[in-house]
Amino acid sequence: MAGDRRLVIPVIPILALVGGYLLGSIPFGLVLTRLAGLGDIRTIGSGNIGATNVLRTGNKALAVAVLILDSGKGAAAVLAASPFGERAELAAALGAVLGHLFPVWLRFRGGKGVATTLGTLLALAPPIGGMACATWLIVALLFRISSLAALTAMAVAVAGALALGTPRLALALLTIAALVWAKHSANIRRLLAGTEPRISLSGRERA
């Protein structure tokens, strides 16, 4: 019987991972811009399906809606898995981010996962999530560079989890942060070269 239990227990985290992936893979940026008559967001700006690129259309309200929905799907995945314990929550969080980064519906070409990650953090560990969100906002306001704000927020989240002494959460966040950082590889190169575009209050990029 003990052996049977060892075989059954991992099923719940696996189901949470798959469920989180399916929820995270909903491309709200693409759906909302099409519904708004703005065409395919993948042909605009950076081609990303996230809120920052939606802002480049000049439609602030739509960008805010995408931000809320992308972060909300991450939080929803975690909250749906919460009755089944920490392992299920962490699996759902990872699944939601993977779904946003690599959605099967878009041939695995998704967004960069920042809003979705922040949503999972707010549900998993509100103090860390709040700290990461505050970091993103402060850096974005100071430097007007979305990618720099995102990368800094991810680093702060991992540091926060390590400081709280929660090894499972820290490992999960380190994995997620590594994925998000990898998705920002081109941004990192531009940051190092000093050519990363800034976001103006109007939503248009400027050098």
C-alpha positions as CSV (number, residue, x, y, z in Angstrom):
1,M,0.0,0.0,0.0
2,A,2.8,2.4,0.8
3,G,4.3,1.9,-2.7
4,D,0.9,2.6,-4.2
5,R,0.6,5.9,-2.3
6,R,4.0,6.9,-3.6
7,L,2.7,6.4,-7.1
8,V,-0.5,8.3,-6.5
9,I,0.7,11.3,-4.6
10,P,2.6,13.0,-7.6
11,V,-0.6,12.9,-9.7
12,I,-2.0,15.9,-7.9
13,P,0.9,18.2,-8.6
14,I,1.0,16.9,-12.2
15,L,-2.7,17.8,-12.7
16,A,-2.1,21.2,-11.1
17,L,0.8,21.8,-13.5
18,V,-1.3,20.9,-16.5
19,G,-4.3,22.9,-15.3
20,G,-2.1,25.9,-14.6
21,Y,-0.6,25.5,-18.0
22,L,-4.0,25.5,-19.7
23,L,-5.1,28.6,-17.8
24,G,-1.8,30.4,-18.3
25,S,-1.9,29.7,-22.0
26,I,-4.9,31.9,-22.6
27,P,-3.5,34.8,-24.7
28,F,-5.5,37.7,-23.4
29,G,-3.3,40.3,-25.1
30,L,-4.0,38.8,-28.5
31,V,-7.7,38.2,-27.8
32,L,-8.5,41.7,-26.5
33,T,-6.5,43.6,-29.2
34,R,-8.4,41.6,-31.9
35,L,-11.7,42.3,-30.2
36,A,-10.8,46.0,-30.0
37,G,-10.2,46.1,-33.7
38,L,-6.4,46.7,-33.4
39,G,-5.4,43.6,-35.4
40,D,-2.8,41.0,-34.4
41,I,-0.7,42.3,-31.5
42,R,2.1,40.1,-32.7
43,T,2.6,42.4,-35.7
44,I,2.9,45.5,-33.4
45,G,5.9,46.8,-31.6
46,S,8.0,44.0,-30.1
47,G,5.4,41.4,-31.3
48,N,4.9,40.3,-27.7
49,I,1.4,39.4,-26.5
50,G,1.8,41.0,-23.0
51,A,0.5,44.3,-21.5
52,T,3.6,46.3,-22.3
53,N,3.3,45.7,-26.0
54,V,-0.5,46.3,-25.9
55,L,0.4,49.7,-24.4
56,R,2.3,50.5,-27.6
57,T,-1.0,50.5,-29.4
58,G,-1.7,53.7,-27.4
59,N,-4.8,52.1,-25.8
60,K,-4.0,52.4,-22.1
61,A,-7.3,50.9,-20.9
62,L,-6.7,47.8,-23.0
63,A,-3.2,47.5,-21.7
64,V,-4.5,47.7,-18.1
65,A,-7.1,45.0,-18.9
66,V,-4.4,42.7,-20.3
67,L,-2.2,43.3,-17.2
68,I,-5.1,42.4,-14.9
69,L,-6.1,39.3,-16.8
70,D,-2.6,38.0,-17.3
71,S,-1.8,38.4,-13.6
72,G,-5.2,37.2,-12.7
73,K,-4.8,33.9,-14.5
74,G,-1.6,33.2,-12.6
75,A,-3.3,34.0,-9.3
76,A,-6.3,31.9,-10.2
77,A,-4.2,28.9,-11.1
78,V,-2.6,29.0,-7.6
79,L,-5.8,29.6,-5.8
80,A,-7.5,26.7,-7.6
81,A,-4.7,24.4,-6.5
82,S,-4.4,25.7,-2.9
83,P,-6.8,23.1,-1.3
84,F,-4.4,20.4,-2.4
85,G,-1.3,21.8,-0.6
86,E,1.9,23.7,-1.3
87,R,3.3,21.3,-3.9
88,A,0.1,21.6,-6.0
89,E,0.2,25.4,-5.6
90,L,3.8,25.6,-6.8
91,A,3.2,23.3,-9.7
92,A,0.2,25.4,-10.7
93,A,2.3,28.5,-10.5
94,L,5.0,27.0,-12.7
95,G,2.3,25.7,-15.1
96,A,0.7,29.1,-15.5
97,V,4.0,30.8,-16.3
98,L,4.9,28.1,-18.7
99,G,1.5,28.4,-20.4
100,H,2.0,32.1,-20.9
101,L,5.5,31.7,-22.1
102,F,4.8,28.8,-24.4
103,P,1.1,28.6,-25.3
104,V,0.2,25.6,-27.4
105,W,-2.4,27.7,-29.2
106,L,0.3,30.1,-30.6
107,R,2.8,27.4,-31.6
108,F,4.5,27.9,-28.2
109,R,5.4,31.6,-28.9
110,G,4.0,33.5,-26.0
111,G,4.7,36.4,-23.8
112,K,7.5,37.1,-21.3
113,G,5.6,36.0,-18.2
114,V,6.1,39.0,-15.9
115,A,2.4,39.8,-15.1
116,T,1.5,36.1,-14.8
117,T,4.5,35.6,-12.5
118,L,3.5,38.5,-10.3
119,G,0.0,37.2,-10.1
120,T,1.2,33.8,-8.9
121,L,3.4,35.5,-6.3
122,L,0.5,37.5,-4.9
123,A,-1.4,34.3,-4.4
124,L,1.5,32.2,-3.2
125,A,3.2,34.6,-0.8
126,P,1.5,38.0,-0.7
127,P,4.4,39.8,1.1
128,I,6.9,38.6,-1.6
129,G,4.3,39.4,-4.3
130,G,3.7,42.9,-3.0
131,M,7.4,43.5,-2.7
132,A,8.0,42.3,-6.3
133,C,5.1,44.5,-7.6
134,A,6.4,47.5,-5.7
135,T,9.9,46.9,-7.1
136,W,8.5,46.7,-10.7
137,L,6.6,50.0,-10.2
138,I,9.4,51.9,-8.7
139,V,12.0,50.8,-11.3
140,A,9.6,51.5,-14.1
141,L,8.8,55.0,-12.8
142,L,12.4,55.8,-12.3
143,F,13.9,54.4,-15.5
144,R,10.9,54.1,-17.8
145,I,12.2,50.7,-19.0
146,S,9.8,47.8,-18.6
147,S,12.3,45.0,-19.1
148,L,14.6,46.4,-16.4
149,A,11.7,46.7,-14.0
150,A,10.7,43.1,-14.7
151,L,14.2,41.6,-14.3
152,T,14.7,43.5,-11.1
153,A,11.3,42.4,-9.7
154,M,12.2,38.8,-10.5
155,A,15.5,39.0,-8.6
156,V,13.8,40.7,-5.6
157,A,11.2,37.9,-5.5
158,V,13.8,35.2,-5.4
159,A,15.8,37.1,-2.7
160,G,12.6,37.5,-0.7
161,A,11.8,33.8,-0.8
162,L,15.4,32.9,0.3
163,A,15.2,35.5,3.1
164,L,12.0,34.0,4.4
165,G,13.6,30.6,4.5
166,T,11.1,28.8,2.4
167,P,13.2,26.4,0.2
168,R,10.4,25.0,-1.9
169,L,9.1,28.4,-2.8
170,A,12.6,29.7,-3.4
171,L,13.4,26.8,-5.7
172,A,10.1,27.3,-7.6
173,L,10.7,31.1,-7.9
174,L,14.3,30.6,-9.0
175,T,13.0,28.3,-11.8
176,I,10.3,30.7,-12.9
177,A,12.7,33.7,-12.7
178,A,15.2,31.8,-14.8
179,L,12.5,31.2,-17.5
180,V,11.5,34.9,-17.4
181,W,15.1,36.1,-17.6
182,A,15.7,33.7,-20.5
183,K,12.7,35.2,-22.3
184,H,14.3,38.6,-21.8
185,S,17.7,37.7,-23.3
186,A,17.3,40.1,-26.2
187,N,16.2,42.9,-23.7
188,I,19.3,42.1,-21.6
189,R,21.6,42.5,-24.5
190,R,20.0,45.9,-25.4
191,L,20.2,47.0,-21.7
192,L,23.9,46.2,-21.7
193,A,24.3,48.1,-25.0
194,G,22.2,51.0,-23.7
195,T,19.8,50.7,-26.6
196,E,16.7,49.3,-24.8
197,P,13.7,51.5,-25.6
198,R,11.8,53.4,-22.9
199,I,8.1,53.7,-22.3
200,S,6.6,57.2,-22.3
201,L,3.5,58.1,-20.4
202,S,1.7,58.1,-23.8
203,G,2.5,54.5,-24.3
204,R,4.8,55.1,-27.2
205,E,8.4,53.9,-27.1
206,R,11.2,56.4,-27.1
207,A,15.0,56.0,-27.1
